[in-house]
Amino acid sequence: MIEMQKPVICIFDNIFLLTGDQQLKIKFNPQVNNYSHVVSESLTQTIGSKYPFIRRNGNVDYRTFSLSGTISVFMDIR
């Protein structure tokens, strides 16, 4: 752990959705809901079902969430 003499506060004002060559800015009312950590596991029953095996299927470690907000778009008239 590194101790900073002068801490810096970062403020992230906007959220961007990127698709190929397009960029959408979620500027107004951004809300992140239902944040969850995903781990892939499987259960293997043994004979007698007294001590089952629990396995993790690969190195799955990602998060899922739903995002809501208002997308603002400004376009030139051609």
C-alpha positions in Angstrom: 0.0 0.0 0.0 1.3 3.4 -1.0 0.6 6.4 1.2 0.0 9.6 -0.7 1.2 13.0 0.8 -1.4 14.9 -1.2 -4.5 12.8 -2.0 -6.3 13.5 -5.3 -10.1 13.2 -5.6 -11.4 12.0 -9.0 -14.9 13.0 -10.1 -16.4 11.1 -13.0 -19.3 13.1 -14.4 -20.4 11.1 -17.4 -20.8 7.5 -18.6 -20.1 6.6 -22.3 -21.3 3.6 -24.3 -19.0 2.7 -27.1 -20.0 0.7 -30.2 -17.4 0.5 -33.0 -17.2 4.1 -34.3 -20.1 5.5 -32.4 -20.1 7.0 -28.9 -23.3 7.7 -26.8 -23.0 9.9 -23.7 -25.3 9.1 -20.7 -25.2 12.6 -19.2 -28.4 13.0 -17.2 -29.6 10.8 -14.3 -27.0 8.0 -14.5 -27.9 5.1 -12.2 -26.2 1.7 -11.8 -28.5 -0.9 -10.4 -28.3 -4.6 -9.4 -24.5 -4.8 -9.2 -23.4 -8.5 -8.7 -20.2 -10.5 -8.8 -20.3 -13.5 -11.1 -18.5 -16.8 -10.3 -19.2 -19.9 -12.3 -19.6 -23.0 -10.1 -20.9 -26.5 -10.6 -22.1 -29.2 -8.1 -21.2 -32.8 -8.7 -23.2 -35.3 -6.6 -21.4 -38.3 -5.1 -22.8 -41.7 -4.4 -25.0 -41.3 -1.3 -25.0 -37.5 -1.8 -23.3 -37.0 1.6 -20.2 -35.0 0.4 -20.7 -33.4 -3.0 -17.9 -31.8 -5.0 -18.2 -28.1 -5.7 -16.0 -26.9 -8.6 -15.3 -23.5 -10.2 -15.5 -23.8 -14.0 -12.5 -21.8 -15.2 -11.3 -18.4 -14.2 -14.6 -16.5 -14.4 -14.5 -13.3 -12.5 -16.7 -10.5 -13.9 -19.4 -8.2 -12.7 -22.9 -7.6 -14.1 -25.1 -4.6 -13.6 -27.9 -2.7 -15.2 -27.4 0.9 -16.2 -30.1 3.5 -16.7 -30.0 7.2 -17.7 -30.8 9.7 -20.4 -28.8 9.7 -23.6 -28.4 13.1 -25.1 -27.6 13.4 -28.9 -26.8 16.6 -30.8 -26.8 16.3 -34.6 -26.1 18.7 -37.5 -28.8 19.1 -40.1 -27.5 18.2 -43.5 
